[in-house]
Amino acid sequence: MEKQIAFDNIITLKPEPLTQYSFAPFGDVIEAEDREFFMINNGSTRRYHKLATTQVDEGSGVIINIFEATPLSYPLSVKMMERHPKGSQAFMPLLGNDYLVLVAPVGDEPDLLSIRAFYAKGTQGVNYHRSVWHHPVLALTPNDKFLVVDREGAGNNCDEFFFSEQTRVILAPDL
């Protein structure tokens, strides 16, 4: 006999375009488009200054990594989200490929009614502020690479939350 689950909560998310305004409750959008700059290097370089600020607890450091990611199958049944309570985490695409972002506000657990999905252009990075719930990297292209600015230091900096079997969060992008 097949096990049937009665779902108490079914949420289907369609990604919206990633903008500085829409993403502000969760962190920073790292991009040069429509941002102020000043000239450096004898006028040969535009500097788009302070597009994001790293957040780390006392006694921690900031490190730079490269993540290589593979796409998941969509529509995606989201099983979990994570957060980093001791520091921010930034992702910048290295190969110029678009990707998806799934976030929820700071709280003891992800608020189902506040989860948002974004479609990020390959020219946009994101910086998740400390304790913002997010899904691990959601690449859309095989072997995609991201520069990741992260916290290094003592203590656990990754809390994971797994949704119950009665909760279904579906990420359904138009691909």
C-alpha positions as CSV (number, residue, x, y, z in Angstrom):
1,M,0.0,0.0,0.0
2,E,1.3,3.4,-0.9
3,K,1.9,6.0,1.8
4,Q,-0.1,9.1,1.2
5,I,0.7,12.4,2.8
6,A,-1.9,15.1,3.4
7,F,-0.1,18.4,2.9
8,D,-0.9,21.2,5.4
9,N,1.1,23.8,3.4
10,I,1.9,23.9,-0.3
11,I,3.8,27.0,-1.5
12,T,4.7,27.4,-5.1
13,L,7.3,30.1,-5.9
14,K,7.9,31.8,-9.2
15,P,11.2,33.7,-9.2
16,E,11.0,37.5,-9.6
17,P,13.8,39.6,-11.0
18,L,16.6,40.3,-8.5
19,T,16.8,44.1,-7.7
20,Q,18.5,46.0,-5.0
21,Y,15.1,47.1,-3.7
22,S,13.4,43.7,-3.6
23,F,16.5,42.0,-2.1
24,A,17.2,44.6,0.6
25,P,15.5,42.8,3.5
26,F,17.9,39.8,2.9
27,G,21.2,41.4,1.9
28,D,23.0,43.2,-0.9
29,V,22.9,42.8,-4.6
30,I,26.4,43.0,-6.0
31,E,26.4,44.6,-9.4
32,A,27.7,47.6,-11.3
33,E,24.6,48.4,-13.3
34,D,23.0,51.7,-12.3
35,R,25.5,52.1,-9.4
36,E,27.7,55.1,-8.7
37,F,31.4,54.9,-9.4
38,F,34.6,57.0,-9.3
39,M,37.6,56.8,-11.5
40,I,40.9,55.3,-10.2
41,N,44.2,54.2,-11.8
42,N,44.9,57.4,-13.6
43,G,41.4,57.4,-15.1
44,S,41.5,53.9,-16.7
45,T,39.3,52.1,-14.2
46,R,35.8,52.7,-12.7
47,R,35.5,51.7,-9.1
48,Y,32.1,50.7,-7.9
49,H,32.8,51.1,-4.3
50,K,31.3,49.2,-1.3
51,L,28.7,47.2,-3.1
52,A,28.3,44.9,-0.1
53,T,29.7,44.7,3.4
54,T,30.9,41.5,5.0
55,Q,29.6,40.7,8.5
56,V,31.6,38.5,10.8
57,D,31.6,38.0,14.5
58,E,34.5,39.0,16.7
59,G,37.5,36.7,16.3
60,S,36.5,35.5,12.9
61,G,38.1,36.2,9.5
62,V,36.9,36.6,6.0
63,I,37.9,34.0,3.3
64,I,37.4,33.7,-0.4
65,N,36.3,30.4,-2.0
66,I,35.2,29.1,-5.4
67,F,32.2,26.8,-5.5
68,E,31.4,24.7,-8.5
69,A,27.8,23.9,-8.7
70,T,25.5,21.7,-10.9
71,P,21.8,22.4,-11.6
72,L,19.0,20.7,-9.7
73,S,15.9,19.5,-11.4
74,Y,13.0,22.0,-11.7
75,P,10.4,22.4,-10.5
76,L,12.3,21.8,-7.3
77,S,10.7,20.5,-4.1
78,V,12.6,22.5,-1.5
79,K,13.5,20.2,1.4
80,M,15.7,22.6,3.5
81,M,17.1,26.1,4.0
82,E,20.2,27.2,5.8
83,R,21.5,30.3,7.5
84,H,24.9,31.5,8.8
85,P,24.5,33.2,12.2
86,K,28.1,34.2,12.7
87,G,28.7,36.0,9.3
88,S,27.4,37.0,5.9
89,Q,28.0,35.0,2.8
90,A,28.4,36.4,-0.7
91,F,28.1,34.7,-4.1
92,M,29.4,36.2,-7.3
93,P,29.0,34.2,-10.6
94,L,32.3,33.8,-12.3
95,L,31.2,32.5,-15.7
96,G,28.3,35.0,-16.3
97,N,25.5,32.5,-16.0
98,D,22.1,33.3,-14.6
99,Y,21.1,31.4,-11.4
100,L,18.3,31.3,-8.8
101,V,18.1,32.6,-5.2
102,L,15.7,31.5,-2.5
103,V,15.6,33.4,0.8
104,A,13.5,33.9,3.9
105,P,13.9,36.6,6.6
106,V,15.9,36.2,9.8
107,G,14.0,34.2,12.4
108,D,14.1,31.0,14.4
109,E,13.0,29.1,11.3
110,P,12.1,30.1,7.7
111,D,8.7,31.8,7.6
112,L,6.7,30.0,4.9
113,L,4.7,33.0,3.9
114,S,7.8,35.2,3.6
115,I,10.0,32.9,1.4
116,R,10.9,34.7,-1.8
117,A,12.6,33.5,-5.0
118,F,14.7,35.6,-7.3
119,Y,16.1,35.2,-10.8
120,A,19.7,36.6,-10.8
121,K,21.4,37.6,-13.9
122,G,25.0,36.4,-14.5
123,T,26.2,39.9,-13.8
124,Q,24.7,40.1,-10.3
125,G,26.0,38.7,-7.1
126,V,24.2,38.4,-3.7
127,N,25.5,38.9,-0.2
128,Y,23.2,37.2,2.3
129,H,23.3,39.1,5.6
130,R,24.0,37.3,8.8
131,S,21.2,34.8,9.8
132,V,19.2,35.2,6.6
133,W,17.7,31.9,5.6
134,H,18.6,30.8,2.1
135,H,18.8,27.7,-0.1
136,P,22.3,26.5,-1.0
137,V,23.5,27.7,-4.4
138,L,21.0,27.2,-7.2
139,A,22.9,27.0,-10.5
140,L,21.1,26.7,-13.8
141,T,24.2,25.8,-15.8
142,P,26.3,22.6,-15.4
143,N,29.7,23.1,-13.7
144,D,28.9,26.8,-12.9
145,K,31.4,28.6,-10.7
146,F,30.9,31.2,-8.0
147,L,33.3,33.3,-6.0
148,V,32.2,33.0,-2.4
149,V,33.1,35.4,0.4
150,D,32.5,33.7,3.7
151,R,33.4,33.6,7.4
152,E,36.1,31.5,8.9
153,G,36.4,31.0,12.6
154,A,35.5,29.0,15.7
155,G,32.0,27.7,16.2
156,N,29.2,26.4,14.0
157,N,28.2,28.9,11.3
158,C,25.6,26.8,9.5
159,D,22.2,26.1,10.8
160,E,20.0,23.9,8.7
161,F,16.2,23.7,8.7
162,F,14.4,20.8,7.1
163,F,10.7,21.2,6.2
164,S,8.3,18.6,7.5
165,E,6.8,16.0,5.2
166,Q,3.5,17.9,5.4
167,T,5.0,21.1,4.0
168,R,5.8,21.5,0.3
169,V,7.8,24.4,-1.0
170,I,8.0,24.2,-4.8
171,L,10.4,26.4,-6.7
172,A,9.0,26.6,-10.3
173,P,11.0,28.9,-12.5
174,D,10.0,29.5,-16.1
175,L,13.1,28.1,-17.8
